[in-house]
Amino acid sequence: MDVESRMELVRRVSCEIITEEDLRELFETNDRPVAYDGFEPSGLAHLPVGVYRPIVLENLMKAGIRFKLLLADSFAWINNKMGGDLEKIRIAGHYFVEVWKAAGVDLERVEIVWHKDIFDDPDYWKKVLIIAKNTTVRRTFRALTVAGRMESESNPTAFLFYPIMQCADIFQLGVDICQLGIDQRKVNVLAREVAHVLGAKKPVAIHHPLLLGLGGPSGGKGFDEDARFDKMISSKMSKSLPESAIFVHDSENEIRNKIRRAFCPPGDVNNPVMDIAEKIIFPKFGEMDVEKKGDRISFGSVEELRESYRKGEIHPLDLKEAVSGYLEKIIRPIREHFEKNKRARELYEMVRSFEITR
């Protein structure tokens, strides 16, 4: 595959590349660059982690990018997920691996890395301290948004370690690319700025957009200086708002009922139902059919669907019914994996029983 085709695969699933010139140079000099994506193991998997992320990974692997999936158990502990209980956090990590397996992630082509293995390496902490020496307290406070936290003097001091440690991970893992959601951009930018003090090459940062919560877009809350990204982060689908999120264990009726209640005004294409069509259904199926008064209308691109919806040719309920049907096709194999596989079912039951804390 030529370089421009690889670039286009990356553009398809990203809203920001820092920088395109650096990525092109990387592709020209490295046929198999390595990227990482990180996850805090906690709670049950929802669409962003269990369905959307595998689609992003699949596209980037088509571009020849190899992946390290980092199960960030240490970060979930710092962030007080699962009550800060490391044993529960690691059980959630094993559960996540089962989710990705069921979602079709080829685990033969990715490397699963547990942060606990990094955490115990003295060389890692040397990197943490070097980065901390070259980062102001103010900059660290601003980067707390990568942990889903707002800047506050009442935060525990441990939170300040979070962005510096995440920055050090990039160099400890030895990756060429940081591939994360747009809500993680501040740490990736920091990594590019401090790379020289570690004698390392600047990593390329590829940021994918976030799925909208079913409640629809909200105003910015100060997560990012860029108003567009701030609004996206503030409006993302979150497990902490279960009625505004779809989980990979939701039944067909639960999926349909949640989608029916979703924000979806007539003619307004900036809604979570259209967002799911754009980020999940078209990448997965390449097309989408919508039933209208008994007739089936086929759309070959999300642009065609948007235009039809904007003109009022598609009713919100017709769009919702179509999206619900496609989501059920995607989620059913994941749900059934946890019903039929004994180990997966045990992990699911344990994680479901844990109290979710923030």
N, C-alpha and C positions, 0 to 999 in steps of 0.2 A: 504494500500500500504506500502511495506517495505521501510526502509530507503534508501537502495541502488537504488531502482526504482525511488524514489523521487530525489535522487542525479543525476541520469541519465537524468531526465526531465530538471533539471536546467542546466546541462552541455550542453544539446542539443541547448540551446539558448544563451549560454554565451561564451565569449572569455577569461574571467578572473573571478575567484572566490577567494575572500580574506576573509578567507582561506577555503579550502575544509574541513579541520579538524573542524573548527568552525561551518561550515554549518552542517556537519554531527552531531556534538554534539547538535546543535539547533534542528535538526529533531528528535534526540533521546529523547529529553526532552520536546518538544513542538509540538503537533500535528497540531496546527494552528498558526504558526508564522506570524507576520504582516510585510509587506514590503511597501515601498512607491516608487512612480515614480512621477517626477515633470515635468511640462511643462510651458513654457512661452506662454501665449495666444497672438498670433499675426499672422495676415495674414491667407491665405487659407491653408488647410491641404494638405500635400503631402504624398507620400508613407510611409516615416519613421514614421510619427505620426498617419496617418489614417488607415494604413494597417499592417505595420510591427510590430508596438508596440502592437496592440491588439493580434497578434499571439504570441508574447513573453509573454504577460500577461496570455493568455489562457494556455500555457504550464506550467507556474509557479503556476497558480491556480490549475491545475491538481495535482501538487505536494503538495497541501494542504496549499499553501501560500495565506493569505488574503491580500487585497491591499487597500491602500489609494492613490488616484490619486490627487496630489496637483496641483491646478491651480495657478501658481506662478505670480499673477497679480502684486505684489509689485516688483518682479524682472524684469518683463517686463517694468515697469515704470522706474526703475533705469537704465535699459539697453536701454532706450529711444525707445522702440518699440511703434509703432503707434503714433509717435511723443510725447511719454510720456503722452498721454491722457488716464487717468485711466478709464474713461467711455467707451471709445472705446476698451480698453484692456479687460474690463469685458464683453463687448458684444462678443468679440472674444472668451472669455472663455466659454460662453454659447454655442457658435457655435461649439467649440471643443467637448463639451458634446454630441451634436447632431451627430457629426461625429462618435464618439465612439459607440454611440447607433446604428447607421446605420451599423457600421462595425461588430456588433455582440458582443460587450462587454456587459456582463451581469451586468447592473448597480445595480442590487439587491445584487450583491456579492462584490461590491467595494464601498468604501466611497469616495465621492467627497469632497475635502477640499479646501477652498479658502484661499489663504495666507493672505488676509486682516483680517481674523479672528485671525490669529496668530500674525500679525503685531500689533494689538491693545492690546496685552497681555503684561503687564509690566514684567512678569516672563520670557517671551521670550527674552526681551532686556537684562535682567540680564545674561542669557546664552550667548548672543552675546558678551557682555563685558568680561565675564570670558574666553571665547574662544579667543577673541582678545588679552587679557592680556597674553595668553600662546602661541601666534603665532607671529612670527617675521614679519616685514613688507616685507622682502624679500620673505618669504614663501607665504604671501598673494598675492604679485605681481605675483608669479609663478602660483598661482591657478586661476588667472583671465581667463585662457583658458576655464574654465567651463562656462563662459559667452560668449564664442566665441570671446574673446578679447585678443590681444597680450599685453605683458608687455610694458608699456610706461609711462614715467613721465608726458606726456601730457594728460593722461587720467583724467577725472573728479575724485575728491576724492570719490564721491559716489560709483564708481566702486569697491573701496576697501572694501565696506561693503558687496558686493555680495557674495564672497566665505565664509565669516564669518557667514553671515546670513543663507546661505544654510546649513552650518555645524550645526548651532543651530537648524534648522528645524528638523533634524534627531532626536534630543533629545526631542524637543518640541512635535513632533508627537508620540513619544514613540514607534518607530518601532524597529524590530529586524534586518531587512534587508534593505539595500539601493540598489534598483534595478534600475540602470540607464545605459545610454550609456557609452562606454569606454571614451568618451570625458569628463565625469564627475568624473573620478577616483581620481583626486587630492584632491577634497573635501572629498570624502569618506575615503581616506587614512588618511586625517587630522582628520576626526571624530574618527577614531579608535585610533589615537594617543592622542587625548585630552579627550577621554571618562572618564578617571580616575579622571580628575580634576572636572568633573561634578558629580562624584559618580555614573556613569552609566556603563553598560556593553558595550564592544566594539560591534558595529553593524557589521554584515556580509555584505560584499560588493559583489554584483553580477553585472558584467558589460557585456552588450551585444554588439556585433560588430555593426558597422554602415553600412548602405547601401551606395554603391558607387554611385557617381554622374554619369550621363550618358556620361560625357566627359571622363571617365576612371580615372585610378589612377594617382596621381601626386606625386611629391617629397615631403618630409616632410617640414613643415614650422615652426617647433619649438614648437608645441603644447604640446608635451610630450617627456620626456627623452628617452623613449623606442622607437626605430626607427620604429618598426612594428606598434605600436599604433599611433605614430605621422603621419605616412603615411595614416593610416585609417582615422584619424580625418581630415587631410588636403584634403582628396579625397571624403569626405562624400557628399551625396545628400543634396543640400541646396535650400531653397525657394528663396534665394536671387539671384539664377541663374536659372530662370524659364525654360529655354530651356534645362537645364541639370537635370530637376526634372519632375516627373510625379505627378499630383495633382488628388485628388479624384473626382474632377469635370470635368476632361478632358474627351472629347468625345472619342468614339471608334477610329475615324480617328486621333485625336490628339495623342492618346496613340500609335497607330501604326506608325505614322510619327516620333514621338520622339524616339521610339525604333529603327526604321530603321536608324536614324542618329547616334545612340549610338556607342561608341567605342567598337569594337568587331572584332579584327583581327583573321584571320583563325588560328586555332590551339592554340591560346592563351586563356587559361581558366580564366586568371585574368582580367576579363572584367565585366562591370556592368550588362550585359544581363544575363550572367551566375550567377552573384551575386543575381539577383532577383529570378532566378530559385531556387537557394540554400536557400535563406532566406524567401521567400514568397510562391513560387509555391509548392515545395515539402512538407513543413510543412502544407500547407493548403489542398493539394489534396493527398499526399502520393505517387504520381507517376506523370509522365509527358509524353505525346505523342508528337512526332515531325513528321511532314509530310516531306517525302523526295521523290521527283519525283513521287508523287501520292501514295507512300506507307507510312503506318503509323508505326513508330517505337516507342515502349513503353519502358520507363525507370523506374525502380523501386526505383532508388536512384540517388542522384546528383552525386555520385562517378561514376556510370555507364555513366551518361550523359557527365561528364567531360572527361572521358577516350575516349569516342567515338568522342567527339569534338577535343580532343588533337591529335587523330590519323587522323583527316581530314575526318572522316566518315559523319560528319554533317557540312553542309555549314552554314556560318554565317547568311545568309538570312533565312534559314530554322529555325535556332534557334530563330531568332528575331520574325518571324511570329508566332511561337509556344508560345513564352513568351507574345507577344501582345495579343493573344487570351485568354490565361489564366488570364492576368491582367484585360481584359475587363470583364470576368466572375466575378472577385472579386470586381471590382470597380462599375460595373453597379448598384447593389442594393444600394450602398451609394449615387451615383449620383441621382438615382430615388427617394430616400428618400427626398432629397432636392428639387426635382421637385414637389413631391406630397404632402409633409407635409407643411402646411402654415407657422407654426412657424419656422421650419427649413429653409424654403425658405427666409423668412424675415431676419433671422440672416445671411444667406449666402449673400444676396444682400447688407446688411449693411457692412459686413466685406469686401466684394469685392470692395465697394466704398471707403473704407478708404485708405489713402495714407500710403504705407508701408515704414517705416523708420528703420534705423539701428543704 
